[in-house]
Amino acid sequence: MSTSEFPVRNNWQIDEITQLFEQPFNDLLFQAQQCHRQNFDANEVQVSTLLNIKTGACPEDCSYCSQSVRYDSGLEREKLMDVDAVVAAARQAQADGASRFCMGAAWRSPRDRDLDVVVKMVEEVAALGMETCVTAGMLTDRQAERLERAGLDYYNHNLDTSPEFYGEVITTRTYEDRLETLGHARDAGLKVCSGGILGMGEARKDRAGLLAQLANLPQHPQSVPINMLVPVAGTPLGDADPLDPLEFVRTVAVARIMMPKAYVRLSAGRESMSDELQSLCFLAGANSIFYGDKLLTTANASADHDQELFRRLGIRPSQVAEGKVALTA
């Protein structure tokens, strides 16, 4: 591939992706950084905050998830938060420098009466001038349309891994179910946030397969969260072996090249990453992070630490699209 042009493509083949992964590390990062600079300010990072608005009691069997009712992870169930508490959390996130507020609920799929409350949350958070994102499981086409009318910007629904490895991680929801929900969100006019989790025991070919699925969607996801597994005691992946950190960086770089205009987000697992590893990820084209001390149920790097790292690297939080402006950190 020429390093001077990085077209938006939806016809990636696994052998092409494997060749990207297998480049010398410096060559891959150089290529990814060129791609990044052609499409973004290399010293800006979009900042999001994720709030768990409903915790636990999920009927799914995702092997990594502490919120599954099937595993004894010690997590206490919590009912759906009230709207005022969510808006207060969004205000604080905005004051801390976040430009996007993401609301996550542990549902297989939301009931309409629960969606009524989520719609109100979206309306009030959007009124603050923040971008809004929701992750709440599988959606019908009608539910996606309701969220779009409420002013939702993004719907998150991760593919997690490749189709081939997926059955090793989840059995209660099919890969096709996930693709269908992404289609409903896209057809409703919502921006799509979709990525995966690395370090679940998958092979490199599965990381390539995940990126192929994302990049070969009818439209690339506007946000691509790349998660490092956070092993949770009591879940089937609680004792998973850690992924080689440089393989994580390679995956970020390949995602950047394959989806040149997407925001590639460092998501779960940052709390255990060194500053040097995160810096390599930014060099590889990551330009979004989750901000705040907690991601759903797992720890995250603190906002103060992130601000200090940004200062050391000369990185600044980016402004939001469509005229919404984030407060600077």
DRENZA-630123 format. One record per residue (C-alpha): residue in one letter; x, y, z. Coordinates in nm, 4 decimals. Layout:
REM residues N
(a,(X,Y,Z)),
...
This chain:
REM residues 329
(m,(0.0000,0.0000,0.0000)),
(s,(0.1221,0.3475,-0.0803)),
(t,(0.1933,0.5546,0.2287)),
(s,(0.0811,0.8688,0.0477)),
(e,(-0.2839,0.7731,0.0032)),
(f,(-0.5243,0.6111,0.2452)),
(p,(-0.8624,0.5763,0.0732)),
(v,(-1.1804,0.4797,0.2536)),
(r,(-1.2410,0.1183,0.1535)),
(n,(-1.5018,-0.1439,0.2340)),
(n,(-1.3428,-0.4412,0.0586)),
(w,(-1.0550,-0.5444,0.2815)),
(q,(-0.9230,-0.8990,0.2502)),
(i,(-0.7717,-1.0925,0.5408)),
(d,(-0.4397,-1.1457,0.3631)),
(e,(-0.4019,-0.7677,0.3130)),
(i,(-0.4714,-0.7048,0.6792)),
(t,(-0.2274,-0.9757,0.7849)),
(q,(0.0418,-0.8109,0.5722)),
(l,(-0.0178,-0.4834,0.7560)),
(f,(0.0169,-0.6576,1.0924)),
(e,(0.3378,-0.8320,0.9858)),
(q,(0.5272,-0.5199,0.8829)),
(p,(0.8249,-0.4148,1.0930)),
(f,(0.6883,-0.2217,1.3898)),
(n,(0.8489,0.1095,1.2918)),
(d,(0.7203,0.0854,0.9347)),
(l,(0.3659,0.0133,1.0524)),
(l,(0.3634,0.3061,1.2951)),
(f,(0.5116,0.5390,1.0322)),
(q,(0.2354,0.4420,0.7897)),
(a,(-0.0353,0.4773,1.0551)),
(q,(0.0959,0.8196,1.1605)),
(q,(0.0924,0.9402,0.7999)),
(c,(-0.2665,0.8248,0.7650)),
(h,(-0.3584,0.9908,1.0914)),
(r,(-0.2082,1.3254,0.9934)),
(q,(-0.3908,1.3229,0.6615)),
(n,(-0.7257,1.3034,0.8395)),
(f,(-0.6854,1.4530,1.1883)),
(d,(-0.4845,1.6939,1.3962)),
(a,(-0.2139,1.4657,1.5327)),
(n,(-0.2093,1.6487,1.8668)),
(e,(-0.5808,1.6447,1.9437)),
(v,(-0.7642,1.3659,2.1257)),
(q,(-1.1408,1.3449,2.1611)),
(v,(-1.2468,1.2852,2.5217)),
(s,(-1.5520,1.0818,2.6250)),
(t,(-1.6939,0.9836,2.9634)),
(l,(-1.8846,0.6584,3.0166)),
(l,(-2.1481,0.6213,3.2885)),
(n,(-2.3127,0.2934,3.3844)),
(i,(-2.6794,0.3935,3.4111)),
(k,(-2.8007,0.0420,3.4972)),
(t,(-2.5716,-0.2192,3.6524)),
(g,(-2.5780,-0.5989,3.6519)),
(a,(-2.8387,-0.8731,3.6038)),
(c,(-2.7705,-0.9047,3.2318)),
(p,(-2.8912,-1.2442,3.1004)),
(e,(-2.6115,-1.2739,2.8422)),
(d,(-2.3099,-1.5027,2.8931)),
(c,(-2.0292,-1.2787,2.7586)),
(s,(-1.7237,-1.4468,2.9102)),
(y,(-1.5502,-1.1185,2.9956)),
(c,(-1.8383,-0.9408,3.1644)),
(s,(-1.8870,-0.8876,3.5360)),
(q,(-2.2476,-0.7793,3.4732)),
(s,(-2.3687,-1.1193,3.3577)),
(v,(-2.6166,-1.2811,3.5969)),
(r,(-2.4474,-1.6133,3.5183)),
(y,(-2.1193,-1.5304,3.6979)),
(d,(-2.0322,-1.4628,4.0594)),
(s,(-1.8173,-1.1521,4.0143)),
(g,(-1.9290,-0.9855,4.3363)),
(l,(-2.1002,-0.7047,4.1467)),
(e,(-2.4076,-0.5578,4.3126)),
(r,(-2.7118,-0.5047,4.0914)),
(e,(-2.8349,-0.1488,4.0588)),
(k,(-3.1574,-0.0270,3.9028)),
(l,(-3.1761,0.2275,3.6234)),
(m,(-3.0519,0.5659,3.7455)),
(d,(-3.2855,0.8618,3.7575)),
(v,(-3.2535,1.1314,3.4962)),
(d,(-3.1371,1.4077,3.7325)),
(a,(-2.8448,1.1985,3.8586)),
(v,(-2.7331,1.1210,3.5036)),
(v,(-2.7509,1.4874,3.4012)),
(a,(-2.5484,1.5848,3.7093)),
(a,(-2.2816,1.3308,3.6121)),
(a,(-2.2789,1.4689,3.2581)),
(r,(-2.2288,1.8222,3.3875)),
(q,(-1.9326,1.7074,3.5937)),
(a,(-1.7853,1.5189,3.2985)),
(q,(-1.8176,1.8300,3.0845)),
(a,(-1.6475,2.0397,3.3520)),
(d,(-1.3637,1.7842,3.3566)),
(g,(-1.3107,1.8240,2.9826)),
(a,(-1.5239,1.5495,2.8262)),
(s,(-1.6994,1.6351,2.5023)),
(r,(-1.9017,1.3158,2.4634)),
(f,(-2.1138,1.1501,2.7316)),
(c,(-2.1809,0.7791,2.6929)),
(m,(-2.4556,0.5999,2.8856)),
(g,(-2.4369,0.2233,2.9264)),
(a,(-2.7104,-0.0121,3.0468)),
(a,(-2.6694,-0.3852,3.1122)),
(w,(-2.9596,-0.5115,2.9029)),
(r,(-2.9875,-0.7787,2.6374)),
(s,(-3.2267,-0.5356,2.4722)),
(p,(-3.4178,-0.2441,2.6284)),
(r,(-3.7879,-0.2596,2.7036)),
(d,(-3.9870,0.0305,2.5659)),
(r,(-4.0653,0.1641,2.9139)),
(d,(-3.6948,0.1673,2.9965)),
(l,(-3.6203,0.3371,2.6678)),
(d,(-3.8624,0.6153,2.7667)),
(v,(-3.6237,0.7064,3.0505)),
(v,(-3.3132,0.6765,2.8323)),
(v,(-3.4724,0.9071,2.5752)),
(k,(-3.5200,1.1703,2.8461)),
(m,(-3.1558,1.1297,2.9524)),
(v,(-3.0405,1.1784,2.5945)),
(e,(-3.2518,1.4907,2.5506)),
(e,(-3.1211,1.6553,2.8655)),
(v,(-2.7542,1.5642,2.8139)),
(a,(-2.7706,1.6860,2.4535)),
(a,(-2.9102,2.0154,2.5815)),
(l,(-2.5804,2.0682,2.7673)),
(g,(-2.4008,2.0876,2.4334)),
(m,(-2.2355,1.7467,2.4669)),
(e,(-2.2354,1.4690,2.2144)),
(t,(-2.4394,1.1727,2.3362)),
(c,(-2.3834,0.7998,2.3062)),
(v,(-2.5862,0.5063,2.4371)),
(t,(-2.5074,0.1365,2.4652)),
(a,(-2.8056,-0.0729,2.5729)),
(g,(-2.7882,-0.4014,2.3865)),
(m,(-2.9831,-0.5016,2.0789)),
(l,(-3.2181,-0.2461,1.9241)),
(t,(-3.5173,-0.2763,1.6960)),
(d,(-3.5432,-0.0397,1.4027)),
(r,(-3.8207,0.1519,1.5808)),
(q,(-3.6143,0.1933,1.8982)),
(a,(-3.3191,0.3236,1.6989)),
(e,(-3.5473,0.5784,1.5324)),
(r,(-3.6768,0.6945,1.8731)),
(l,(-3.3252,0.7523,1.9985)),
(e,(-3.2332,0.9451,1.6852)),
(r,(-3.5366,1.1714,1.7256)),
(a,(-3.4341,1.2360,2.0865)),
(g,(-3.1034,1.3767,1.9634)),
(l,(-2.8749,1.0787,2.0190)),
(d,(-2.5496,1.1141,1.8262)),
(y,(-2.3905,0.7679,1.8614)),
(y,(-2.5061,0.4150,1.9345)),
(n,(-2.2416,0.1750,2.0641)),
(h,(-2.2636,-0.1951,1.9914)),
(n,(-1.9314,-0.3785,1.9796)),
(l,(-1.8616,-0.6812,1.7611)),
(d,(-1.6049,-0.7932,2.0237)),
(t,(-1.3981,-1.0251,1.8028)),
(s,(-1.3957,-1.2103,1.4725)),
(p,(-1.6942,-1.4200,1.3610)),
(e,(-1.4756,-1.7301,1.3858)),
(f,(-1.3734,-1.6745,1.7496)),
(y,(-1.7011,-1.5222,1.8662)),
(g,(-1.8558,-1.8524,1.9781)),
(e,(-1.5672,-1.9052,2.2198)),
(v,(-1.6717,-1.5907,2.4056)),
(i,(-2.0507,-1.5570,2.3722)),
(t,(-2.3305,-1.8053,2.2999)),
(t,(-2.6479,-1.6153,2.3931)),
(r,(-2.6338,-1.3611,2.1090)),
(t,(-2.5188,-1.4286,1.7539)),
(y,(-2.2781,-1.2262,1.5444)),
(e,(-2.5651,-1.1623,1.3064)),
(d,(-2.7669,-1.0136,1.5954)),
(r,(-2.4898,-0.7615,1.6504)),
(l,(-2.4630,-0.6724,1.2827)),
(e,(-2.8403,-0.6290,1.2664)),
(t,(-2.8395,-0.3791,1.5538)),
(l,(-2.5614,-0.1820,1.3839)),
(g,(-2.7732,-0.1777,1.0705)),
(h,(-3.0762,-0.0463,1.2594)),
(a,(-2.8665,0.2312,1.4154)),
(r,(-2.7109,0.3242,1.0815)),
(d,(-3.0459,0.3199,0.8979)),
(a,(-3.1974,0.5478,1.1637)),
(g,(-2.9286,0.8059,1.0956)),
(l,(-2.7270,0.7417,1.4114)),
(k,(-2.3502,0.7410,1.4068)),
(v,(-2.2079,0.4000,1.4887)),
(c,(-1.9581,0.3248,1.7649)),
(s,(-1.8307,-0.0311,1.7320)),
(g,(-1.5060,-0.2066,1.8113)),
(g,(-1.3784,-0.5020,2.0051)),
(i,(-1.1830,-0.6506,2.2923)),
(l,(-0.8267,-0.7763,2.2644)),
(g,(-0.6639,-1.0320,2.4907)),
(m,(-0.9482,-1.2857,2.5173)),
(g,(-0.7293,-1.5686,2.3886)),
(e,(-0.7856,-1.4860,2.0234)),
(a,(-0.5157,-1.5208,1.7576)),
(r,(-0.3850,-1.2427,1.5376)),
(k,(-0.6058,-1.3726,1.2549)),
(d,(-0.9060,-1.2997,1.4808)),
(r,(-0.7893,-0.9440,1.5404)),
(a,(-0.7562,-0.9105,1.1635)),
(g,(-1.1017,-1.0646,1.1217)),
(l,(-1.2575,-0.8178,1.3657)),
(l,(-1.1082,-0.5208,1.1806)),
(a,(-1.2231,-0.6658,0.8485)),
(q,(-1.5805,-0.6872,0.9767)),
(l,(-1.5722,-0.3261,1.0964)),
(a,(-1.4038,-0.1807,0.7892)),
(n,(-1.6241,-0.3740,0.5470)),
(l,(-1.9514,-0.2469,0.6919)),
(p,(-2.1510,-0.0291,0.4451)),
(q,(-2.0045,0.2700,0.6296)),
(h,(-1.7077,0.2661,0.8635)),
(p,(-1.8021,0.3168,1.2287)),
(q,(-1.7436,0.6796,1.3199)),
(s,(-1.5920,0.5598,1.6501)),
(v,(-1.3911,0.2389,1.6945)),
(p,(-1.3199,0.1525,2.0599)),
(i,(-1.0229,-0.0806,2.1054)),
(n,(-1.0469,-0.2456,2.4473)),
(m,(-0.7790,-0.4410,2.6301)),
(l,(-0.9423,-0.7169,2.8325)),
(v,(-0.9667,-0.6365,3.2023)),
(p,(-0.9870,-0.9835,3.3603)),
(v,(-1.2603,-0.9965,3.6237)),
(a,(-1.2517,-1.2664,3.8914)),
(g,(-1.5519,-1.4952,3.8684)),
(t,(-1.5867,-1.4687,3.4904)),
(p,(-1.4590,-1.7354,3.2498)),
(l,(-1.1851,-1.4985,3.1312)),
(g,(-1.0827,-1.3993,3.4815)),
(d,(-0.7489,-1.5807,3.4434)),
(a,(-0.6770,-1.4891,3.0811)),
(d,(-0.3124,-1.4385,2.9880)),
(p,(-0.2274,-1.0764,2.9079)),
(l,(-0.1819,-0.9702,2.5466)),
(d,(0.1607,-0.8531,2.4301)),
(p,(0.1372,-0.4709,2.4583)),
(l,(0.3092,-0.4208,2.1231)),
(e,(0.0449,-0.6391,1.9587)),
(f,(-0.2145,-0.4035,2.1043)),
(v,(-0.0320,-0.1080,1.9459)),
(r,(-0.0140,-0.2940,1.6148)),
(t,(-0.3898,-0.3453,1.6225)),
(v,(-0.4490,0.0256,1.6860)),
(a,(-0.2215,0.1122,1.3932)),
(v,(-0.3929,-0.1298,1.1555)),
(a,(-0.7348,0.0015,1.2610)),
(r,(-0.6176,0.3555,1.1839)),
(i,(-0.4989,0.2606,0.8349)),
(m,(-0.8110,0.0595,0.7529)),
(m,(-1.0575,0.3177,0.8851)),
(p,(-0.8738,0.6438,0.8189)),
(k,(-1.1542,0.8830,0.9127)),
(a,(-1.2797,0.7015,1.2237)),
(y,(-1.2030,0.8030,1.5801)),
(v,(-0.9991,0.5129,1.7199)),
(r,(-1.0561,0.5076,2.0939)),
(l,(-0.8407,0.3654,2.3716)),
(s,(-1.1077,0.2185,2.5949)),
(a,(-1.1017,-0.0465,2.8675)),
(g,(-0.7642,-0.1454,3.0073)),
(r,(-0.5979,0.1964,3.0143)),
(e,(-0.5741,0.1893,3.3932)),
(s,(-0.3086,-0.0824,3.3674)),
(m,(-0.1271,0.0692,3.0661)),
(s,(0.1949,0.2602,3.1150)),
(d,(0.2195,0.6170,2.9913)),
(e,(0.4704,0.4914,2.7367)),
(l,(0.2262,0.2334,2.5986)),
(q,(-0.0538,0.4885,2.5703)),
(s,(0.1856,0.7294,2.3983)),
(l,(0.2709,0.4622,2.1421)),
(c,(-0.1016,0.4125,2.0827)),
(f,(-0.1453,0.7850,2.0154)),
(l,(0.1484,0.7654,1.7743)),
(a,(-0.0239,0.4686,1.6080)),
(g,(-0.3343,0.6784,1.5426)),
(a,(-0.5533,0.6508,1.8512)),
(n,(-0.7304,0.9846,1.8925)),
(s,(-1.0037,0.9257,2.1473)),
(i,(-1.0108,0.8070,2.5080)),
(f,(-1.2600,0.7348,2.7813)),
(y,(-1.2063,0.9845,3.0604)),
(g,(-1.2933,0.9280,3.4265)),
(d,(-1.2114,0.6933,3.7104)),
(k,(-1.4420,0.4099,3.6051)),
(l,(-1.5627,0.2386,3.2861)),
(l,(-1.8931,0.0642,3.3585)),
(t,(-1.7601,-0.1663,3.6327)),
(t,(-1.3816,-0.1583,3.5866)),
(a,(-1.1219,0.0977,3.6902)),
(n,(-0.9925,0.3578,3.4466)),
(a,(-0.7049,0.6055,3.4468)),
(s,(-0.7916,0.9120,3.6535)),
(a,(-0.8837,1.2403,3.4862)),
(d,(-0.5969,1.4150,3.6658)),
(h,(-0.3480,1.1596,3.5358)),
(d,(-0.4826,1.1936,3.1817)),
(q,(-0.4550,1.5710,3.1963)),
(e,(-0.0943,1.5440,3.3107)),
(l,(-0.0134,1.2922,3.0353)),
(f,(-0.1736,1.5230,2.7775)),
(r,(0.0409,1.8076,2.9091)),
(r,(0.3589,1.6032,2.8832)),
(l,(0.2759,1.4959,2.5276)),
(g,(0.1487,1.8341,2.4079)),
(i,(-0.1952,1.6849,2.3395)),
(r,(-0.5143,1.8891,2.3751)),
(p,(-0.8757,1.7721,2.3968)),
(s,(-1.0536,1.8204,2.0658)),
(q,(-1.3716,2.0173,2.0154)),
(v,(-1.6945,1.8407,1.9258)),
(a,(-1.8371,1.8373,1.5759)),
(e,(-2.1584,2.0118,1.4753)),
(g,(-2.0885,2.3285,1.6696)),
(k,(-2.0807,2.1710,2.0162)),
(v,(-1.7732,2.2831,2.2059)),
(a,(-1.6102,2.0949,2.4910)),
(l,(-1.4491,2.2660,2.7860)),
(t,(-1.0728,2.2250,2.7845)),
(a,(-0.9085,2.0085,3.0459)),
